[in-house]
Amino acid sequence: MADLATTSSLYELKSLYPSHVAFSISGQPEAVPLIYKYALNELKQEQDMELPQGALEQCIRLMDRLREALLQSTLLCGASRVIESYYVLSKVIPESLHSKHVQRDTTKSLNYYHEMGENNVHFMYHERADALNRLEKIYADVSWWVHSISYGITYTGTNLLKLMETNFVTAAVIVPMDAPQQLGWQLANARNMGAMLEEV
């Protein structure tokens, strides 16, 4: 199904993060490198007008952002499909763009990430934050996991993606899972963070 990722269809996808995540979770990992190549070609065209000094750094940043979006999708769709996408992607990217270090600060404590996660939940969900806070009464461990692992370490543990981009990644995962309540939350979160109505 890699033929679904044609140049014309990719052009219509305004954000690369949801598109390659959608292909990954739909069991189409072979389309992920096509999106990478498309993004790289777009970047090269932009760089033709600039000095090539920062070209490698921009390519590395692009790859880090694409990899980060895939990583964030593992929370909702599981690691198996995402690992398949990473594997296929690793076959086509040059060695200079392979990951060289962990993006998250591994010296920070879980308490630090838990606090960060709680703050991010309130920032993203606004008045709907109470819905996630109710998890504490349902099962305290899942509440801890959502705040510490999801919204602390995974979704906001790096500066590679903006919170709005994270919401679009999450929405791309939720659509095929048919979870309308959560999809509505994520799209509302994106609007809370400045996304235009046309984007959501």
C-alpha positions as CSV (number, residue, x, y, z in Angstrom):
1,M,0.0,0.0,0.0
2,A,3.0,2.3,-0.3
3,D,1.4,3.5,-3.5
4,L,-1.0,5.4,-1.3
5,A,1.8,7.8,-0.3
6,T,2.0,9.5,-3.7
7,T,3.5,12.9,-4.2
8,S,0.1,14.5,-4.8
9,S,-1.4,12.9,-1.7
10,L,1.6,13.9,0.4
11,Y,1.3,17.4,-0.8
12,E,-2.3,17.5,0.5
13,L,-1.1,16.4,4.0
14,K,-0.3,19.7,5.6
15,S,1.7,18.1,8.5
16,L,4.1,15.3,8.1
17,Y,3.8,14.1,11.7
18,P,0.2,12.8,11.5
19,S,0.7,11.4,8.0
20,H,3.6,9.1,8.7
21,V,2.2,8.1,12.1
22,A,-1.1,7.2,10.4
23,F,0.7,4.9,7.9
24,S,2.7,3.4,10.7
25,I,-0.3,2.5,12.9
26,S,-2.3,1.3,9.9
27,G,0.3,-1.4,9.3
28,Q,1.9,0.3,6.3
29,P,5.5,0.9,7.5
30,E,6.8,0.9,4.0
31,A,5.1,4.3,3.4
32,V,7.1,5.9,6.3
33,P,10.3,6.2,4.3
34,L,8.4,7.7,1.4
35,I,7.2,10.5,3.7
36,Y,10.8,10.9,5.0
37,K,12.1,11.2,1.4
38,Y,9.4,13.7,0.5
39,A,10.2,15.8,3.6
40,L,13.9,15.6,2.8
41,N,13.3,16.7,-0.8
42,E,11.2,19.7,0.5
43,L,14.0,20.6,2.9
44,K,16.6,20.4,0.1
45,Q,14.6,22.7,-2.1
46,E,14.4,25.2,0.8
47,Q,18.2,24.9,1.3
48,D,19.0,25.7,-2.3
49,M,18.2,29.3,-1.4
50,E,20.4,29.1,1.8
51,L,24.0,28.4,2.6
52,P,24.6,24.7,2.9
53,Q,26.5,25.0,6.2
54,G,23.5,24.1,8.4
55,A,22.1,21.5,5.9
56,L,23.1,18.4,7.9
57,E,21.8,19.9,11.2
58,Q,18.5,20.6,9.5
59,C,18.3,17.1,8.2
60,I,19.1,15.7,11.6
61,R,16.5,17.9,13.2
62,L,13.9,16.7,10.6
63,M,14.7,13.0,11.3
64,D,14.6,13.6,15.0
65,R,11.1,15.1,14.7
66,L,9.8,12.3,12.5
67,R,11.2,9.7,14.9
68,E,9.8,11.5,17.9
69,A,6.3,11.6,16.4
70,L,6.5,7.8,15.9
71,L,7.7,7.3,19.5
72,Q,4.8,9.3,20.9
73,S,2.4,7.1,19.0
74,T,3.5,4.0,20.8
75,L,1.5,4.9,23.9
76,L,-1.8,4.5,22.0
77,C,-1.0,1.9,19.4
78,G,1.7,-0.2,21.0
79,A,5.3,-0.6,20.1
80,S,5.1,-3.4,17.6
81,R,3.9,-1.4,14.6
82,V,6.1,1.6,15.4
83,I,9.2,-0.7,15.7
84,E,8.4,-2.0,12.2
85,S,8.3,1.6,10.9
86,Y,11.6,2.4,12.5
87,Y,13.1,-0.8,11.0
88,V,12.0,0.1,7.5
89,L,13.1,3.7,7.9
90,S,16.5,2.6,9.1
91,K,17.1,0.9,5.8
92,V,16.8,4.1,3.8
93,I,18.3,6.9,5.9
94,P,22.0,7.6,5.6
95,E,24.3,6.9,8.6
96,S,24.8,10.6,9.2
97,L,21.1,10.8,10.1
98,H,21.0,7.9,12.5
99,S,20.1,8.7,16.1
100,K,23.3,9.4,18.2
101,H,21.9,10.1,21.7
102,V,18.8,9.9,23.9
103,Q,16.6,13.0,23.4
104,R,15.2,12.9,27.0
105,D,17.0,14.0,30.1
106,T,17.7,10.6,31.7
107,T,19.0,12.3,34.9
108,K,15.6,13.7,35.9
109,S,13.5,11.8,38.4
110,L,10.1,10.3,37.8
111,N,8.7,12.9,40.3
112,Y,10.1,15.6,38.1
113,Y,8.3,14.1,35.0
114,H,5.1,13.5,37.1
115,E,5.0,17.2,38.0
116,M,5.7,18.2,34.4
117,G,3.0,15.8,33.2
118,E,0.4,17.3,35.6
119,N,1.2,20.8,34.5
120,N,1.0,19.8,30.8
121,V,-2.4,18.0,31.4
122,H,-3.8,21.3,32.9
123,F,-2.2,23.4,30.1
124,M,-3.5,21.1,27.3
125,Y,-6.9,20.1,28.6
126,H,-8.0,23.3,30.5
127,E,-11.4,22.5,32.1
128,R,-11.3,19.0,30.7
129,A,-8.3,18.1,32.9
130,D,-10.6,16.8,35.5
131,A,-11.6,13.9,33.2
132,L,-8.0,12.7,33.4
133,N,-7.7,13.5,37.1
134,R,-10.7,11.1,37.7
135,L,-8.4,8.3,36.7
136,E,-7.0,8.6,40.3
137,K,-10.2,7.2,41.7
138,I,-10.6,4.5,39.0
139,Y,-7.1,3.2,39.3
140,A,-4.3,5.2,40.8
141,D,-1.6,3.4,38.8
142,V,-3.1,4.5,35.5
143,S,-3.4,8.1,36.7
144,W,0.3,8.0,37.7
145,W,1.2,6.4,34.3
146,V,-0.8,9.0,32.3
147,H,0.8,11.9,34.2
148,S,4.4,10.6,34.5
149,I,5.0,8.4,31.5
150,S,2.5,9.8,28.9
151,Y,2.4,13.5,29.6
152,G,5.7,13.8,31.4
153,I,8.3,11.7,29.7
154,T,6.8,10.7,26.3
155,Y,4.7,13.7,25.1
156,T,6.7,16.5,26.6
157,G,10.1,15.1,27.6
158,T,11.8,16.7,24.6
159,N,11.6,20.0,22.6
160,L,11.4,18.2,19.3
161,L,7.6,18.6,18.8
162,K,5.4,21.4,20.0
163,L,2.4,20.4,22.2
164,M,0.1,21.2,19.3
165,E,2.0,18.8,17.0
166,T,1.8,16.2,19.7
167,N,-2.0,16.6,19.7
168,F,-2.1,16.1,16.0
169,V,0.1,12.9,16.3
170,T,-2.3,11.6,19.0
171,A,-5.3,12.4,16.9
172,A,-3.7,10.5,13.9
173,V,-3.4,7.4,16.2
174,I,-6.9,7.8,17.7
175,V,-8.8,8.1,14.3
176,P,-8.4,4.4,13.3
177,M,-8.9,3.3,16.9
178,D,-12.5,4.7,16.8
179,A,-12.3,6.5,20.2
180,P,-14.4,9.6,19.5
181,Q,-14.3,11.0,23.0
182,Q,-10.5,11.1,23.1
183,L,-10.3,12.3,19.5
184,G,-12.5,15.3,20.4
185,W,-10.3,16.0,23.4
186,Q,-7.1,16.0,21.4
187,L,-8.6,18.3,18.7
188,A,-9.9,20.6,21.3
189,N,-6.5,20.6,22.9
190,A,-4.9,21.6,19.6
191,R,-7.4,24.5,19.4
192,N,-6.6,25.5,23.0
193,M,-2.9,25.8,21.9
194,G,-3.6,28.0,18.9
195,A,-4.5,25.6,16.0
196,M,-6.8,27.1,13.5
197,L,-10.2,25.5,12.9
198,E,-9.1,24.5,9.4
199,E,-6.1,22.6,10.8
200,V,-8.3,20.4,13.1
